[in-house]
Amino acid sequence: MGTILIVAELKDGSVREASYELAAFANKIGGDVKSLVIGSGVAGEAESFAKKGGGTVYVADDASLANYNVDGYSAAIRAAIDASGADTVLISNTPTGWDVAPRIAAALDAAFVSDVFNFEDGAYIRRVFNGKLDARVKVAGDKAVVTVQPGALPAFEGSTDGSTETLAVDTSGARAKFVETKVAEAKGVDLTKADVIISGGRGVGDPEKFTEVIQPLAEALGGAMGASRPVVDAGWLPHEYQVGSSGQVVTPKLYVACGISGAIQHLVGMKGSNFIIAINKDPDAPIFEVAQLGVVADLFEVVPALTAALAEAKG
Ligand SMILES: Cc1cc2nc3c(=O)[nH]c(=O)nc-3n(C[C@H](O)[C@H](O)[C@H](O)COP(=O)(O)OP(=O)(O)OC[C@H]3O[C@@H](n4cnc5c(N)ncnc54)[C@H](O)[C@@H]3O)c2cc1C
């Protein structure tokens, strides 16, 4: 068994949930687990991560690392690989991960396996062809950089005996300088965190019907609204509501697809949901192939009736 290095990611000063998922993933692979926490003033978070699955946590703590920049972070990751002797590096498949992971793989001449969601019998498993097939990838060399889908595994829970070590990083060669972060105005909920999603497609017909029909059911179930791409392309809802290959990949407990045909680009974003209900008036709609419960009917009859029944049940 080799050594696995988890590159933790921080958001607003805290280690992200996705990094605790990497800790669970590292346990699944099996080996000596070590981690890296990068930032400025992050010693406390590093201590806490060491006790919750991070193992020995290297801390690259420097004012120049307060904000992500690819040169500084690459230098920190390479220093941690040298210090830990890691042969497998786990990075979350997030925008930061997309940016830094291939660079590390290229610099180490290591195998690069991206966007995996599982590990079985020595192989990493990733979806290909828009989710139609699963590829099992075995690493041929002795080093690998692997990016893991957020939400693929439950986060590590429990406590471990980890400790922290300060890591000196030379960031003087950074060729990019952080200027500022502009946070986009939040218009909706974070669909990746919702337990219940009521999604509408082109069959909903117009934006007002989302407010009149879809939203009340989402509210009655304490859930969020989602949408297929034509809804977003038509400007009925903002892009953060879009589920699918060019939108969000969601795994709620309950996903209700209303007036959505079930194109592969939509399915790839929601078929990992725990329970799927499809409401569509076309009995041959492909969405029924992934649904546990299919309702062949007009959504304008079924959805308001469901909302009313829930209101009645709540008294
Ligand atoms: C590169 C690429 C990326 C893409 N990314 C995405 C993506 O991220 N997400 C995504 O969703 N799509 C994506 N698409 C588009 C995708 O291919 C489909 O075109 C899209 O998902 C179809 O959306 P829809 O199901 O809402 O519409 P349609 O396919 O038009 O289906 C509408 C459905 O509503 C039903 N319906 C109509 N009226 C009613 C009613 N009154 N009651 C009940 N049912 C009714 C119809 O029977 C039909 O099945 C992408 C396409 C490409 C090429």
The ligand as an ORCA input file, in Angstrom:
! r2SCAN-3c Opt
* xyz 0 1
  C     -23.724     19.761    -25.585
  C     -25.102     19.708    -25.006
  C     -25.268     19.904    -23.650
  C     -26.543     19.844    -23.088
  N     -26.683     20.023    -21.741
  C     -27.897     19.879    -21.187
  C     -28.065     19.983    -19.771
  O     -27.113     20.239    -19.012
  N     -29.293     19.812    -19.268
  C     -30.396     19.547    -20.050
  O     -31.497     19.405    -19.506
  N     -30.259     19.452    -21.378
  C     -29.048     19.632    -21.966
  N     -28.945     19.567    -23.308
  C     -30.174     19.530    -24.131
  C     -30.792     18.152    -24.269
  O     -30.225     17.480    -25.366
  C     -32.303     18.253    -24.486
  O     -32.550     19.038    -25.622
  C     -33.049     18.842    -23.298
  O     -32.698     18.177    -22.098
  C     -34.551     18.706    -23.514
  O     -35.194     19.413    -22.488
  P     -36.705     19.078    -22.087
  O     -36.814     17.654    -21.687
  O     -37.140     20.120    -21.127
  O     -37.489     19.375    -23.449
  P     -38.138     18.378    -24.497
  O     -37.177     17.366    -24.966
  O     -38.789     19.245    -25.520
  O     -39.250     17.598    -23.666
  C     -40.397     18.175    -23.166
  C     -41.229     17.054    -22.564
  O     -42.344     17.586    -21.920
  C     -43.440     16.682    -22.109
  N     -44.659     17.465    -21.939
  C     -45.091     18.503    -22.699
  N     -46.227     19.019    -22.159
  C     -46.517     18.277    -21.044
  C     -47.554     18.324    -20.068
  N     -48.522     19.256    -20.126
  N     -47.522     17.410    -19.085
  C     -46.552     16.466    -19.008
  N     -45.543     16.387    -19.901
  C     -45.525     17.285    -20.905
  C     -43.243     16.151    -23.512
  O     -43.899     14.897    -23.663
  C     -41.735     16.029    -23.593
  O     -41.307     14.732    -23.211
  C     -27.685     19.618    -23.911
  C     -27.501     19.411    -25.282
  C     -26.236     19.458    -25.818
  C     -26.080     19.216    -27.297
*
